[in-house]
Amino acid sequence: MPRRITPQAPFALCTAAALALASANAAAYEVYSGEDGSSLSLDAELGVGYFSSQQDYSGQGRDEVNWTEGYFKAGVSGERVLGNGASVYGALNGLASTTDGDGDAGGFSTGDESEFDVEDAYVGWRSGSLIGGVDDAVDLSVGSQSFTVGDGWLINGDALNFGEGFGDSLSRGGAYWLAPRHAFRRTAIARFETGTPWRGDAFYLGSDNDAQGDTELAGLNVEYNDEGWGTLGATYLHVLDVDEDDLGGAYASRDGLNTVSLRGNSSLGIENADFRFEATLQRGSPANAADVKAHAWYVEGSYQFADVWLAPKLTYRFSSFSGDDPDTADNEAFDPLFYGFSRGYGTWFQGEVAGNYTGPFNSNTDVQHVGLYLHPHERVRLGALYFDFNTRETAPGMSDDYAQELDVFMEYAATERLFISPVYSRFNPGDGFSGPDETNNYFQVIAIWNF
């Protein structure tokens, strides 16, 4: 599922920040650097991963599933500074990806995928101090690029990377877990800074990803950022177009879908604490599907014992995603849209097995999550994440006990450019799980180099 992993910073920042940084910002080699701030860089990134699952969730009846994924991304990026600090900027790069072995445990890839394509291809203009003396009050860009709203609850790039498991037409070249392809193929993005705590975005995002129904949407995002108290944000999204034939008509309900979301995070004045929430409503009247009346929300709190050995951090989160009620004429199933991996493991792919291979994929579920993080070194973070999944709308006679999962991981920034992370997961299916009923011991290790 969609991932963004880059070894940008030592773990004094922790990989929650490093994971979210765009790899395009990791300049491999600066070809030109002018006194006015103009620059031209060659960029390159290599990612590899090995994955092993004792259970197969594809329905193929495989005893054990082992596979590898890899990608290589290379290109150029640059900025030309104009008068009054205004500038034009852009990037162009290509990406090759592959999956080998058995293909992933969910059957999204077969192990026989490889593809090369253009990834980022965009140009933009920043206003510098031209407008009201505010630094980059306006930032306009168009082209093929990624885009994120908030922490990726709804929008975190177009990073669903199917292989050939559900047909060639849905394939983006494999590397399903690493998900190196994340650019929306067609975008027009305007970012606004006011010189006050208020900022905003207006955007058009056009996907060419058949596994996302080739969805086109427009949106507005407004945020209030206070250095002392935190951030409050509101987002509106409207689906302009969707291919209702893609994925067997799975996205017919997206036609004309309206999504409104309110989010926030704050310490509430408590040092080393962090509290977060987001609440989302979806309404729609698609031409060829039932009316949509869905919702989702979460609340999260964390506290770090900064003065204690290993600086342990504890997190609790409850998240709820509506499911379709069979007793109504409406469709109450929440559509998570382009959600992604932004703040580290568990957000918003909840559980390495559940979040990637078995579902519930942030729809028709309540999830309780407890996390423990330890920091033995500025470049190392250890973590244990527990998830308890309960189905909201069940078939008659079916239990709502979907599954429990425990993930144990290490994140290691070996250098400023090399990131390594092994993960062990234990997935226990509940009485309401429809796949293999045996416990799964799952392992993966990934490495990312920015050259």
TAMO-V900936 format. One line per field, one symbol per residue. phi: phi as a letter, one per 30 degrees, with the letter a starting at -180 (. if undefined). A space follows every 10 residues. Layout:
# TAMO-V900936
phi->???
This chain:
# TAMO-V900936
phi->.ebbbbddbd ddcidedddd dddddcddbd dbbcddjdab bcbabbbbac bbbdcccdid iddbbbabba abbblbbabc dcdhidacba abacbcbabb jdiddcidbc jbcaabadcd abbabcdhcd ciiddhebbc bbkcadabch ciebbbiccd cdccdcjddc dcjiheddhd dbdddbbbbb cbccibddba bbabbccccd dcihdcbbab bbbcccedck bbbbbbbbdd aaddddhiid ceddeidcbb bbbabadhic dicbbbaabb cbbabddbad ecbbaaaabb bbbcddccei hdbcbbbcbb bdbdddcbdd ccddcdhcda cbcjejbccd jddddcbcic hhahacbcbb bbbbbdadcb bcabbcbbcb ddccdeicdc ddabbbcbbb cbddbdcbbb bcbcbbccdc dcdcceccdc cbbbbbbbcc d
